[in-house]
Amino acid sequence: MVRALEDDADAVRRGAVLSLIELLTVGDDELRHTVREQFQRADPPELVSQLVEIGTESARPAVWTDVAWLLGYVADPDDDAFEPVVETLLSGLDDEARVSDRAAESLVRLGADAVGSRLQIFVRDGSASETAIERAHAVLDELGVGENSEAVSNAVEYTYVREPADYTDTHADSR
């Protein structure tokens, strides 16, 4: 199946992706680790796009959960298919708990540089459910770009002092 990921025929590649995801839904941690490594090593055309399609089209939460999990490992912020990945994971924040947990984990794994600003837009947009927005806030906090972390960093006052008396003199009026 792993070799089929790089087959010339789109149908064969898609079948291999589906089969490997099915293995994830019934496999143990060792199998999940092995399948994840194989997806990371493979360089098939449109793999990420196929994962996004499979995840969003699937009626089975177990498949969607595994796709959300995999996207955090195989998506590349420099790839043209990255924006649909982020949108797919953001939509997963509003799904059942297991899916939303995996979507949140993947967003964190992708990192603040890759998804931080898009998450902030998602939160401010207001079109998502309250649950999805709460989960997005949690992801932002975990990434260190949430409103709470921003408020803390903005509240820090920096004062350059050569001697301890310089600080005391500077802040004497604020007492």
N, C-alpha and C positions, 0 to 999 in steps of 0.2 A: 504494500500500500504506500509505503514511503517513496519508493521509486516512482510510483504512479503520480505522485504530487507534481512531478516535473515532466509528465508525458506531454506530447504535442497536442493531443486532443483535449479540448475543454471539458467534454463530458467525462472523460477518464479522470482528469484532475479533480473535478467536482465530486465524482463518486468516491475518490480516495479521501478527500476532505471529509465528506459525510461519514464514511466508514470509520475514520480515525476519531471523529467526534463521538460516534456511537460507542467506540471503545472507552472513551473517557467517561461516558455516563455510567458504565458498569464496572470500570476498573478501580484498582486500589491506587495508593499513592505512588508506588513504584512505577506502575504503568502510566499514570498521569505524567510523572516526571519524564519518562522515556518519550512519550508522545509529544510533550512540550518541546523537548530537545530536538526531536526530528522536525517539528514545524519550524523551529528557530534556524536549523541548519539548511532546510530546503529553501530554494529560491525560485519557486514556481511563479509564473506570471499570474497576476491577479489573485494571489492567495488571500490577501487581506480583504479584497472586495468580495471574494466568495464567502469568507467567514461572515462578513457583515450581512450579506444576503441570506445566508443560512440562518443566522441568529434572528434576524428580523422576520423571516418568513416562517420559522418553526412554530408550531403550535405546542411543542413539548418544552416545558420549562427547564427540564434537565439539559436539553440541547442548548437552549439560550444561555443557561448558566455557564456551560462549558465554553461556549463561544465567547462570552464576555470575559471569562478567565483567560482564554488564549489570546485575545486581542491585546491584553496588557503585556504580553511577551513578544508578539510578532509585529505589532504596529510600529511603524517608523515615522517620527514626526517630519522627516524630510521627504516622505513619499507623497505623491499626489492623492493617494487614497486615505490620507490621514484624517482629513476633516470629516468624512463620513464615519470613520471609526469613533471620533469624539462624539458626534451626534448620536450614534448608536448607543454608546455607553451612557450618555446623558439620558436618553430615553429609557435605558435600563434602570436608572435611579428611581423610576416610578413604577417598577414592576414588583412582583412578589419579593419577599425578603431575601431569599437565596440569590435570586438574579441581581437584585439591587446591591447586595453585599459584594458580589463578584464584580459588578460594574464599577463600584466605588473603589475596590482594591486595584482594578486595572487603571483607573484614572490616577490613583496615587502612584502606581508603578510607572506610569508614563511620565510623571513628574510635573512640577510647577511650571517649568519653562514651556513645556509642550501644551499643557491644558489649563493652566492657572487663569489666564485672561478669559478664555472661553467659559470657564466655570463662573467667573465673576459676572459675565454678561448673562449667563443662564439664570443666576440668582436675581439679578436686578431686573431682568425682563418681566418677570411676574406671570408669565403664561403657563408655567409648569405648576403641578400640584404642590400643595404645602409639604407633603411628604418628600417629594423629589427635591424641593428647595432646601429642606432641612438636611437631607443627605448630602446635597452639594455643599452646604455650609460645613458639614463635618469633613468632607474631602478637602475643602479649602483650608480648614484648620490643620488637618494632618499634613498638608503640603506646606504649611507655614505662611500662607497668603490670605488667610481668612481675615475678616474684619477685626476680630479680637487681636490677632497678632499684629495687624496693621496699626491698631489704636495704641498698642503697647509700644511699638517701635516709634510711633510719632510722638508719644508722650515723654520720651526720654529727652532730657535737656543736657546738652553737652557744654561744659565750661572748661576752657583750657586754663590751667593754673601752673605757675612755676613753684609757688610756695603755698602751703595750706592757708596762710593768711589771705592770699588772693581770693580764694573761694569765699571765705568769711566776709571779706570786704565787699565782694560783688553781690552777695545775697543778704547783706545786713538790712537793706531797705525792705526786703520782702517779709521780715518777721513781724 
